[in-house]
Amino acid sequence: MSQHPQRISGFTLIELIIVIVLLGVLGTVTIGILLQPFQAFQDQSRRASLVAEADQVLTRMTREIRMALPNSVRITESNGNQYLEFIPTIGGGRYRALADLSDPDNPVGDVLDFTTMDNSFEVLGGVLGEFSPGDYVVVFNASTDQNSSANAYRGDNRAALTAGSSNDALQIQPAEFPFASLEAQRFDIVPQTGPVTYACLESQLQRYSGYGFQTSQPTGLTSGHLMASRIGQCEFNYLPGDHIRNGVVTLQLSITEDDETVEMLYQAQVMNTP
């Protein structure tokens, strides 16, 4: 009786190659499906980070610009860079323009005299804000024109506060202000550090302060504070309005990281009633 040879089960080389190819295709598809949520999460996190960075910068800028001295905003361009400058305010109030004549023989109140050098005046209702000796009182700032005496950059309508100033009365370096305020008898207090400049410098946004008052708008400032980098677009625009309507500063900023770009536009109103 003849015996049949025993059959040995296994895979052929072709079958093994087919299985490997199928496993490779299945693995590729599976990995792609699994990676999509992780990639989407990373993209969303990067986008949120860029939005937060741009929002923080623009929010700070609009907050500062809203507190700008009336008619102090000016914008210029130099060597392809753009510069936004303004004078921040830290306080203000209403000066006494007329003495109290309840007793005609004994007028009461220290008025701000616009006809001669004066070194003190009474504040009606107190000063809003905080100030220190060396800060400046500004009355009727109406222009950034270099030839105008109503220009705080030039300084004719600006006088430094001295020691002894209080919330109800201000002591200043002797000065004769060229113009009285409009109907409000308003004055502003600006810091002794002077103006602030934001500069779009290629891929960076820089903030400068402490360089003092300059009649011509300065460019090429040094020792700035980096506000944002990776800037794709940075643009400032200013509609000054007039002494009745507020001015509007438009800030446009885009930040890019890898292939993600976030662009934001903010507007800040500036009260230009001197």
PASEBA-1860 file (N, C-alpha, C; in nm, 3 decimals):
! residues 274
1> MSQHPQRI> 0.084/-0.118/0.000/0.000/0.000/0.000/0.088/0.123/0.000 ~ 0.069/0.210/-0.103/0.156/0.329/-0.118/0.110/0.440/-0.025 ~ 0.209/0.522/0.020/0.180/0.637/0.107/0.197/0.767/0.030 ~ 0.100/0.864/0.056/0.108/0.996/-0.007/0.201/1.085/0.073 ~ 0.282/1.165/0.006/0.370/1.258/0.082/0.289/1.360/0.161 ~ 0.339/1.392/0.284/0.268/1.486/0.373/0.279/1.629/0.318 ~ 0.162/1.699/0.311/0.159/1.837/0.262/0.195/1.935/0.375 ~ 0.281/2.030/0.345/0.321/2.133/0.443/0.256/2.265/0.404
9> SGFTLIEL> 0.168/2.321/0.497/0.098/2.447/0.469/0.190/2.565/0.496 ~ 0.174/2.679/0.423/0.255/2.800/0.440/0.216/2.907/0.339 ~ 0.298/3.013/0.334/0.273/3.125/0.242/0.375/3.121/0.131 ~ 0.326/3.152/0.018/0.420/3.169/-0.093/0.478/3.310/-0.087 ~ 0.583/3.333/-0.157/0.648/3.466/-0.158/0.553/3.572/-0.213 ~ 0.474/3.534/-0.313/0.380/3.630/-0.372/0.274/3.669/-0.272 ~ 0.221/3.568/-0.199/0.120/3.598/-0.097/0.176/3.689/0.012 ~ 0.300/3.663/0.052/0.362/3.745/0.157/0.379/3.889/0.110
17> IIVIVLLG> 0.419/3.908/-0.014/0.437/4.043/-0.068/0.302/4.115/-0.073 ~ 0.196/4.042/-0.114/0.063/4.103/-0.121/0.017/4.148/0.017 ~ 0.042/4.064/0.118/0.002/4.100/0.255/0.078/4.223/0.303 ~ 0.208/4.227/0.275/0.288/4.342/0.317/0.239/4.470/0.251 ~ 0.208/4.462/0.121/0.159/4.580/0.050/0.026/4.626/0.108 ~ -0.064/4.529/0.134/-0.195/4.564/0.190/-0.181/4.627/0.328 ~ -0.092/4.571/0.411/-0.069/4.627/0.544/-0.011/4.769/0.534 ~ 0.077/4.790/0.436/0.135/4.923/0.417/0.029/5.025/0.377
25> VLGTVTIG> -0.057/4.984/0.283/-0.164/5.075/0.241/-0.258/5.105/0.357 ~ -0.297/4.999/0.430/-0.386/5.017/0.543/-0.323/5.105/0.651 ~ -0.193/5.085/0.676/-0.124/5.167/0.776/-0.117/5.313/0.734 ~ -0.091/5.336/0.606/-0.084/5.474/0.557/-0.217/5.545/0.573 ~ -0.324/5.475/0.534/-0.457/5.536/0.546/-0.492/5.561/0.693 ~ -0.460/5.464/0.778/-0.492/5.478/0.920/-0.414/5.593/0.984 ~ -0.285/5.601/0.953/-0.203/5.708/1.010/-0.255/5.844/0.964 ~ -0.292/5.853/0.834/-0.345/5.980/0.784/-0.472/6.020/0.857
33> ILLQPFQA> -0.559/5.924/0.884/-0.683/5.953/0.956/-0.654/5.995/1.099 ~ -0.558/5.928/1.162/-0.526/5.960/1.302/-0.453/6.093/1.315 ~ -0.373/6.128/1.213/-0.295/6.251/1.223/-0.377/6.377/1.197 ~ -0.483/6.364/1.122/-0.564/6.481/1.088/-0.614/6.557/1.211 ~ -0.670/6.492/1.312/-0.714/6.568/1.431/-0.597/6.636/1.503 ~ -0.481/6.565/1.511/-0.366/6.626/1.577/-0.316/6.748/1.499 ~ -0.312/6.736/1.366/-0.269/6.849/1.284/-0.366/6.965/1.294 ~ -0.495/6.934/1.296/-0.596/7.039/1.310/-0.584/7.108/1.445
41> FQDQSRRA> -0.554/7.031/1.550/-0.536/7.090/1.683/-0.414/7.181/1.685 ~ -0.304/7.139/1.624/-0.184/7.222/1.619/-0.209/7.350/1.540 ~ -0.279/7.338/1.427/-0.311/7.458/1.347/-0.399/7.554/1.425 ~ -0.498/7.500/1.494/-0.588/7.585/1.571/-0.514/7.653/1.685 ~ -0.424/7.581/1.751/-0.346/7.638/1.861/-0.256/7.749/1.811 ~ -0.190/7.727/1.696/-0.103/7.829/1.639/-0.184/7.951/1.597 ~ -0.299/7.929/1.537/-0.384/8.040/1.495/-0.434/8.119/1.616 ~ -0.474/8.049/1.721/-0.520/8.117/1.843/-0.407/8.198/1.906
49> SLVAEADQ> -0.286/8.144/1.903/-0.172/8.216/1.958/-0.142/8.344/1.879 ~ -0.151/8.336/1.747/-0.128/8.454/1.664/-0.236/8.558/1.685 ~ -0.362/8.514/1.696/-0.472/8.607/1.720/-0.453/8.677/1.854 ~ -0.416/8.600/1.958/-0.397/8.658/2.090/-0.283/8.759/2.090 ~ -0.175/8.728/2.018/-0.061/8.820/2.012/-0.099/8.950/1.942 ~ -0.164/8.938/1.826/-0.204/9.058/1.752/-0.306/9.140/1.832 ~ -0.401/9.072/1.896/-0.503/9.142/1.974/-0.440/9.216/2.092 ~ -0.345/9.154/2.159/-0.281/9.219/2.273/-0.209/9.346/2.231
57> VLTRMTRE> -0.137/9.338/2.119/-0.063/9.455/2.071/-0.158/9.567/2.031 ~ -0.259/9.535/1.951/-0.351/9.637/1.902/-0.438/9.695/2.014 ~ -0.473/9.612/2.111/-0.551/9.662/2.224/-0.471/9.763/2.304 ~ -0.344/9.734/2.327/-0.260/9.831/2.398/-0.247/9.960/2.319 ~ -0.226/9.949/2.190/-0.211/10.068/2.107/-0.337/10.154/2.109 ~ -0.454/10.091/2.092/-0.578/10.168/2.090/-0.604/10.233/2.225 ~ -0.569/10.162/2.335/-0.589/10.219/2.468/-0.504/10.344/2.486 ~ -0.380/10.339/2.439/-0.292/10.455/2.451/-0.336/10.570/2.361
65> IRMALPNS> -0.375/10.535/2.239/-0.412/10.639/2.143/-0.538/10.712/2.187 ~ -0.631/10.642/2.249/-0.754/10.706/2.297/-0.724/10.812/2.403 ~ -0.612/10.798/2.472/-0.573/10.895/2.575/-0.474/10.998/2.522 ~ -0.462/11.008/2.390/-0.368/11.103/2.332/-0.414/11.246/2.352 ~ -0.319/11.336/2.366/-0.348/11.478/2.372/-0.421/11.519/2.243 ~ -0.527/11.600/2.253/-0.597/11.641/2.131/-0.501/11.698/2.026 ~ -0.521/11.655/1.903/-0.446/11.706/1.787/-0.295/11.683/1.799 ~ -0.255/11.572/1.864/-0.112/11.543/1.876/-0.069/11.423/1.791
73> VRITESNG> -0.165/11.355/1.728/-0.131/11.238/1.646/-0.070/11.284/1.515 ~ 0.041/11.223/1.478/0.101/11.249/1.347/0.168/11.122/1.297 ~ 0.165/11.104/1.165/0.218/10.984/1.099/0.312/11.028/0.987 ~ 0.423/10.957/0.975/0.516/10.985/0.867/0.579/10.855/0.820 ~ 0.640/10.859/0.702/0.711/10.744/0.647/0.854/10.784/0.616 ~ 0.946/10.690/0.636/1.087/10.715/0.608/1.155/10.583/0.575 ~ 1.220/10.578/0.457/1.292/10.459/0.414/1.205/10.333/0.415 ~ 1.079/10.349/0.375/0.989/10.236/0.369/0.928/10.196/0.503
81> NQYLEFIP> 0.964/10.266/0.610/0.907/10.239/0.742/0.804/10.346/0.777 ~ 0.708/10.309/0.860/0.601/10.400/0.897/0.606/10.427/1.047 ~ 0.582/10.554/1.085/0.594/10.596/1.224/0.465/10.667/1.267 ~ 0.408/10.623/1.379/0.291/10.684/1.440/0.333/10.745/1.573 ~ 0.314/10.876/1.589/0.355/10.945/1.711/0.236/11.019/1.771 ~ 0.232/11.025/1.903/0.130/11.102/1.974/0.183/11.134/2.114 ~ 0.117/11.231/2.179/0.154/11.269/2.315/0.049/11.213/2.409 ~ 0.085/11.120/2.497/-0.015/11.064/2.590/-0.049/11.164/2.699
89> TIGGGRYR> -0.169/11.151/2.752/-0.210/11.233/2.866/-0.219/11.146/2.990 ~ -0.190/11.206/3.105/-0.199/11.133/3.232/-0.296/11.201/3.328 ~ -0.355/11.313/3.286/-0.448/11.384/3.371/-0.504/11.507/3.301 ~ -0.587/11.578/3.372/-0.645/11.699/3.316/-0.753/11.754/3.406 ~ -0.812/11.864/3.363/-0.918/11.927/3.440/-0.959/12.059/3.380 ~ -1.021/12.146/3.461/-1.068/12.277/3.416/-1.002/12.384/3.502 ~ -0.943/12.481/3.436/-0.879/12.590/3.509/-0.981/12.700/3.538 ~ -0.954/12.777/3.642/-1.041/12.891/3.673/-1.011/13.004/3.575
97> ALADLSDP> -1.114/13.047/3.503/-1.098/13.155/3.407/-1.146/13.289/3.462 ~ -1.239/13.285/3.559/-1.294/13.407/3.615/-1.292/13.398/3.767 ~ -1.266/13.509/3.832/-1.267/13.512/3.978/-1.410/13.509/4.030 ~ -1.427/13.463/4.151/-1.556/13.462/4.218/-1.585/13.603/4.268 ~ -1.688/13.665/4.212/-1.720/13.804/4.244/-1.840/13.814/4.338 ~ -1.858/13.713/4.421/-1.967/13.722/4.519/-1.952/13.847/4.605 ~ -1.826/13.878/4.635/-1.795/14.004/4.704/-1.713/14.088/4.606 ~ -1.773/14.186/4.537/-1.700/14.262/4.434/-1.574/14.329/4.487
105> DNPVGDVL> -1.572/14.361/4.614/-1.455/14.427/4.670/-1.344/14.329/4.707 ~ -1.377/14.201/4.702/-1.278/14.100/4.740/-1.290/13.978/4.648 ~ -1.244/13.990/4.522/-1.252/13.877/4.429/-1.176/13.756/4.485 ~ -1.232/13.638/4.464/-1.174/13.515/4.517/-1.140/13.421/4.402 ~ -1.026/13.356/4.412/-0.987/13.254/4.314/-0.866/13.294/4.233 ~ -0.778/13.196/4.211/-0.656/13.219/4.132/-0.684/13.179/3.988 ~ -0.705/13.278/3.902/-0.738/13.251/3.762/-0.610/13.229/3.682 ~ -0.622/13.160/3.571/-0.511/13.144/3.478/-0.512/13.264/3.384
113> DFTTMDNS> -0.408/13.345/3.392/-0.401/13.470/3.317/-0.333/13.446/3.183 ~ -0.402/13.480/3.074/-0.348/13.459/2.940/-0.287/13.588/2.883 ~ -0.282/13.694/2.964/-0.230/13.822/2.915/-0.089/13.851/2.967 ~ -0.039/13.764/3.053/0.093/13.786/3.111/0.149/13.654/3.158 ~ 0.274/13.655/3.203/0.335/13.534/3.258/0.264/13.498/3.388 ~ 0.223/13.374/3.399/0.153/13.327/3.519/0.221/13.199/3.566 ~ 0.219/13.177/3.698/0.287/13.060/3.752/0.196/12.973/3.840 ~ 0.066/13.001/3.841/-0.025/12.918/3.919/-0.168/12.944/3.876
121> FEVLGGVL> -0.254/12.848/3.903/-0.397/12.868/3.879/-0.475/12.765/3.958 ~ -0.599/12.799/3.984/-0.688/12.711/4.059/-0.756/12.613/3.964 ~ -0.776/12.492/4.014/-0.842/12.387/3.936/-0.984/12.370/3.986 ~ -1.079/12.377/3.896/-1.220/12.361/3.933/-1.257/12.213/3.934 ~ -1.296/12.164/4.050/-1.337/12.023/4.059/-1.223/11.926/4.076 ~ -1.100/11.975/4.088/-0.986/11.887/4.108/-0.930/11.829/3.979 ~ -0.808/11.777/3.989/-0.739/11.717/3.874/-0.779/11.571/3.861 ~ -0.813/11.529/3.742/-0.842/11.389/3.714/-0.712/11.323/3.668
129> GEFSPGDY> -0.663/11.229/3.746/-0.538/11.161/3.713/-0.429/11.192/3.813 ~ -0.313/11.131/3.793/-0.198/11.151/3.881/-0.088/11.223/3.805 ~ -0.010/11.303/3.878/0.095/11.382/3.814/0.208/11.402/3.914 ~ 0.322/11.446/3.863/0.440/11.471/3.945/0.508/11.597/3.895 ~ 0.589/11.662/3.980/0.667/11.776/3.931/0.751/11.736/3.811 ~ 0.753/11.820/3.712/0.824/11.789/3.588/0.731/11.751/3.475 ~ 0.612/11.701/3.509/0.512/11.679/3.406/0.464/11.815/3.353 ~ 0.391/11.814/3.242/0.357/11.939/3.176/0.207/11.965/3.172
137> VVVFNAST> 0.171/12.092/3.188/0.035/12.138/3.163/0.029/12.190/3.019 ~ -0.072/12.148/2.945/-0.091/12.192/2.808/-0.231/12.253/2.797 ~ -0.238/12.372/2.736/-0.366/12.439/2.716/-0.384/12.467/2.567 ~ -0.497/12.425/2.513/-0.536/12.448/2.373/-0.429/12.399/2.275 ~ -0.421/12.266/2.267/-0.335/12.207/2.165/-0.421/12.181/2.041 ~ -0.395/12.256/1.936/-0.484/12.253/1.819/-0.415/12.210/1.691 ~ -0.284/12.183/1.695/-0.215/12.158/1.570/-0.081/12.088/1.594 ~ -0.032/12.021/1.488/0.105/11.970/1.487/0.192/12.050/1.389
145> DQNSSANA> 0.137/12.161/1.340/0.211/12.248/1.249/0.331/12.307/1.322 ~ 0.449/12.294/1.263/0.571/12.342/1.326/0.570/12.492/1.349 ~ 0.490/12.565/1.273/0.486/12.711/1.285/0.374/12.759/1.377 ~ 0.297/12.666/1.433/0.184/12.705/1.516/0.226/12.710/1.663 ~ 0.182/12.816/1.733/0.209/12.825/1.876/0.111/12.741/1.957 ~ 0.010/12.682/1.891/-0.083/12.590/1.957/-0.039/12.447/1.932 ~ 0.090/12.422/1.947/0.152/12.294/1.915/0.239/12.253/2.034 ~ 0.197/12.148/2.105/0.270/12.106/2.225/0.408/12.051/2.192
153> YRGDNRAA> 0.428/12.000/2.070/0.562/11.956/2.032/0.657/12.076/2.030 ~ 0.608/12.188/1.984/0.689/12.310/1.981/0.708/12.366/2.122 ~ 0.602/12.363/2.204/0.618/12.397/2.345/0.564/12.529/2.390 ~ 0.511/12.613/2.301/0.460/12.743/2.344/0.339/12.730/2.436 ~ 0.262/12.625/2.419/0.141/12.606/2.501/0.162/12.499/2.608 ~ 0.286/12.482/2.649/0.321/12.379/2.745/0.408/12.439/2.856 ~ 0.375/12.408/2.983/0.450/12.459/3.098/0.469/12.347/3.200 ~ 0.589/12.338/3.256/0.621/12.230/3.349/0.562/12.257/3.487
161> LTAGSSND> 0.509/12.152/3.549/0.461/12.160/3.686/0.579/12.167/3.783 ~ 0.562/12.241/3.891/0.666/12.253/3.992/0.616/12.195/4.124 ~ 0.706/12.186/4.220/0.670/12.136/4.352/0.565/12.229/4.413 ~ 0.480/12.174/4.494/0.375/12.252/4.557/0.241/12.241/4.489 ~ 0.238/12.174/4.375/0.110/12.155/4.306/0.022/12.059/4.386 ~ -0.106/12.085/4.384/-0.201/11.999/4.453/-0.317/11.967/4.360 ~ -0.410/11.891/4.413/-0.525/11.854/4.332/-0.616/11.973/4.303 ~ -0.609/12.076/4.387/-0.697/12.193/4.371/-0.628/12.314/4.311
169> ALQIQPAE> -0.496/12.313/4.306/-0.421/12.427/4.251/-0.289/12.377/4.195 ~ -0.253/12.426/4.078/-0.130/12.382/4.012/-0.029/12.495/4.007 ~ 0.096/12.461/4.042/0.207/12.553/4.031/0.288/12.516/3.907 ~ 0.318/12.612/3.822/0.387/12.585/3.697/0.504/12.681/3.679 ~ 0.596/12.643/3.592/0.700/12.736/3.552/0.633/12.857/3.486 ~ 0.678/12.979/3.516/0.611/13.097/3.459/0.595/13.086/3.307 ~ 0.473/13.103/3.261/0.443/13.090/3.119/0.324/13.176/3.083 ~ 0.323/13.222/2.959/0.207/13.292/2.905/0.152/13.207/2.791
177> FPFASLEA> 0.045/13.136/2.820/-0.014/13.050/2.719/-0.072/13.135/2.607 ~ -0.048/13.098/2.481/-0.091/13.184/2.370/-0.242/13.185/2.348 ~ -0.311/13.075/2.383/-0.455/13.068/2.358/-0.526/13.008/2.478 ~ -0.642/13.061/2.508/-0.729/12.999/2.608/-0.800/12.881/2.544 ~ -0.844/12.789/2.627/-0.922/12.677/2.579/-1.055/12.729/2.524 ~ -1.127/12.640/2.457/-1.259/12.678/2.410/-1.352/12.692/2.531 ~ -1.477/12.672/2.518/-1.573/12.701/2.623/-1.549/12.621/2.752 ~ -1.476/12.511/2.746/-1.463/12.423/2.862/-1.354/12.465/2.960
185> QRFDIVPQ> -1.269/12.564/2.928/-1.154/12.602/3.013/-1.074/12.477/3.050 ~ -1.040/12.401/2.950/-0.979/12.271/2.972/-0.827/12.279/2.964 ~ -0.761/12.198/3.049/-0.617/12.178/3.037/-0.588/12.028/3.044 ~ -0.477/11.988/2.989/-0.432/11.848/2.995/-0.297/11.842/3.062 ~ -0.268/11.729/3.124/-0.136/11.704/3.181/-0.072/11.590/3.104 ~ 0.049/11.613/3.056/0.122/11.511/2.980/0.250/11.478/3.054 ~ 0.302/11.356/3.039/0.420/11.315/3.117/0.547/11.384/3.070 ~ 0.639/11.401/3.163/0.766/11.463/3.130/0.848/11.379/3.033
193> TGPVTYAC> 0.817/11.249/3.024/0.888/11.163/2.928/0.853/11.199/2.784 ~ 0.741/11.269/2.764/0.709/11.318/2.630/0.632/11.219/2.545 ~ 0.645/11.234/2.413/0.564/11.156/2.319/0.598/11.008/2.317 ~ 0.514/10.933/2.247/0.532/10.790/2.222/0.526/10.767/2.072 ~ 0.612/10.680/2.022/0.613/10.645/1.880/0.600/10.494/1.864 ~ 0.511/10.452/1.773/0.505/10.314/1.727/0.560/10.312/1.584 ~ 0.652/10.220/1.559/0.718/10.216/1.428/0.706/10.078/1.366 ~ 0.662/10.073/1.239/0.662/9.950/1.160/0.798/9.941/1.090
201> LESQLQRY> 0.883/9.853/1.137/1.018/9.839/1.085/1.034/9.701/1.024 ~ 1.014/9.692/0.894/1.024/9.566/0.822/0.934/9.461/0.887 ~ 0.990/9.361/0.956/0.909/9.254/1.014/0.883/9.274/1.163 ~ 0.908/9.394/1.215/0.891/9.420/1.357/0.806/9.544/1.382 ~ 0.737/9.543/1.496/0.666/9.659/1.547/0.734/9.701/1.676 ~ 0.788/9.824/1.678/0.863/9.874/1.794/0.788/9.991/1.858 ~ 0.805/10.005/1.989/0.749/10.118/2.063/0.864/10.197/2.125 ~ 0.861/10.330/2.108/0.966/10.416/2.161/0.904/10.522/2.253
209> SGYGFQTS> 0.975/10.554/2.358/0.931/10.660/2.449/1.054/10.717/2.518 ~ 1.037/10.832/2.586/1.146/10.891/2.661/1.246/10.968/2.579 ~ 1.217/10.996/2.452/1.312/11.067/2.367/1.286/11.217/2.363 ~ 1.181/11.262/2.433/1.157/11.405/2.445/1.075/11.463/2.331 ~ 1.035/11.588/2.352/0.954/11.660/2.253/1.044/11.712/2.140 ~ 1.000/11.686/2.017/1.074/11.733/1.900/0.975/11.794/1.802 ~ 1.009/11.914/1.754/0.918/11.985/1.664/0.891/11.905/1.537 ~ 0.995/11.850/1.477/0.980/11.763/1.361/0.965/11.619/1.408
217> QPTGLTSG> 0.876/11.545/1.345/0.855/11.407/1.388/0.981/11.325/1.366 ~ 1.032/11.262/1.472/1.159/11.189/1.460/1.141/11.051/1.398 ~ 1.243/11.008/1.326/1.253/10.872/1.276/1.394/10.822/1.311 ~ 1.419/10.696/1.291/1.550/10.643/1.325/1.576/10.639/1.474 ~ 1.470/10.622/1.553/1.486/10.616/1.698/1.555/10.485/1.738 ~ 1.619/10.486/1.854/1.689/10.369/1.904/1.635/10.330/2.041 ~ 1.676/10.211/2.086/1.638/10.160/2.218/1.487/10.150/2.233 ~ 1.424/10.087/2.134/1.280/10.066/2.140/1.243/9.939/2.214
225> HLMASRIG> 1.115/9.922/2.233/1.062/9.802/2.297/0.989/9.721/2.190 ~ 1.030/9.595/2.172/0.970/9.510/2.069/0.828/9.472/2.110 ~ 0.732/9.510/2.027/0.592/9.478/2.054/0.548/9.351/1.981 ~ 0.597/9.330/1.859/0.560/9.212/1.782/0.664/9.189/1.674 ~ 0.685/9.063/1.641/0.775/9.026/1.532/0.696/8.942/1.432 ~ 0.764/8.894/1.329/0.700/8.815/1.222/0.587/8.892/1.156 ~ 0.607/9.024/1.144/0.504/9.111/1.087/0.500/9.094/0.936 ~ 0.381/9.069/0.883/0.364/9.063/0.739/0.318/9.197/0.683
233> QCEFNYLP> 0.220/9.258/0.751/0.168/9.388/0.709/0.149/9.474/0.833 ~ 0.190/9.599/0.824/0.175/9.693/0.934/0.149/9.830/0.874 ~ 0.033/9.886/0.904/-0.005/10.012/0.841/-0.087/10.097/0.937 ~ -0.057/10.228/0.939/-0.129/10.325/1.020/-0.196/10.428/0.928 ~ -0.317/10.467/0.963/-0.387/10.574/0.892/-0.457/10.663/0.993 ~ -0.468/10.791/0.961/-0.525/10.887/1.054/-0.616/10.985/0.981 ~ -0.742/10.991/1.027/-0.837/11.093/0.980/-0.855/11.191/1.096 ~ -0.801/11.312/1.085/-0.798/11.402/1.201/-0.932/11.458/1.243
241> GDHIRNGV> -1.033/11.455/1.157/-1.160/11.517/1.193/-1.140/11.667/1.212 ~ -1.205/11.722/1.315/-1.187/11.865/1.344/-1.211/11.887/1.492 ~ -1.228/12.013/1.533/-1.244/12.043/1.674/-1.382/12.006/1.728 ~ -1.470/11.959/1.640/-1.603/11.915/1.680/-1.616/11.763/1.671 ~ -1.564/11.707/1.562/-1.570/11.563/1.543/-1.439/11.498/1.585 ~ -1.449/11.378/1.643/-1.329/11.306/1.685/-1.249/11.259/1.565 ~ -1.116/11.250/1.585/-1.031/11.189/1.485/-1.035/11.037/1.498 ~ -0.993/10.967/1.395/-0.992/10.820/1.395/-0.857/10.771/1.346
249> VTLQLSIT> -0.794/10.686/1.428/-0.668/10.621/1.390/-0.700/10.476/1.355 ~ -0.661/10.432/1.236/-0.682/10.294/1.193/-0.549/10.219/1.198 ~ -0.550/10.104/1.263/-0.430/10.021/1.280/-0.454/9.887/1.213 ~ -0.366/9.853/1.119/-0.378/9.726/1.049/-0.250/9.647/1.069 ~ -0.266/9.522/1.116/-0.149/9.442/1.152/-0.172/9.296/1.115 ~ -0.072/9.234/1.055/-0.078/9.090/1.028/0.050/9.025/1.079 ~ 0.033/8.906/1.138/0.145/8.829/1.191/0.146/8.693/1.124 ~ 0.264/8.647/1.081/0.276/8.522/1.007/0.369/8.426/1.081
257> EDDETVEM> 0.326/8.301/1.089/0.410/8.194/1.142/0.391/8.071/1.057 ~ 0.500/8.018/1.002/0.495/7.908/0.907/0.403/7.947/0.791 ~ 0.297/7.872/0.766/0.206/7.905/0.656/0.076/7.966/0.708 ~ 0.075/8.009/0.834/-0.044/8.066/0.896/-0.028/8.216/0.911 ~ -0.127/8.294/0.865/-0.125/8.440/0.876/-0.255/8.488/0.937 ~ -0.243/8.575/1.036/-0.358/8.637/1.100/-0.352/8.787/1.076 ~ -0.459/8.844/1.024/-0.464/8.987/0.997/-0.578/9.050/1.077 ~ -0.549/9.162/1.146/-0.650/9.228/1.228/-0.647/9.378/1.201
265> LYQAQVMN> -0.763/9.441/1.217/-0.778/9.584/1.195/-0.854/9.644/1.314 ~ -0.794/9.742/1.377/-0.856/9.811/1.491/-0.866/9.960/1.458 ~ -0.963/10.026/1.522/-0.975/10.171/1.510/-0.985/10.232/1.649 ~ -0.920/10.347/1.664/-0.922/10.419/1.792/-0.968/10.562/1.767 ~ -1.065/10.607/1.843/-1.111/10.746/1.833/-1.025/10.835/1.922 ~ -0.994/10.954/1.869/-0.914/11.051/1.942/-0.996/11.179/1.956 ~ -1.019/11.223/2.079/-1.093/11.348/2.101/-1.003/11.466/2.068 ~ -1.039/11.542/1.967/-0.955/11.653/1.921/-1.010/11.790/1.959
273> TP> -1.097/11.797/2.058/-1.143/11.927/2.107/-1.041/11.981/2.205 ~ -0.973/12.088/2.172/-0.864/12.137/2.259/-0.918/12.210/2.382
END
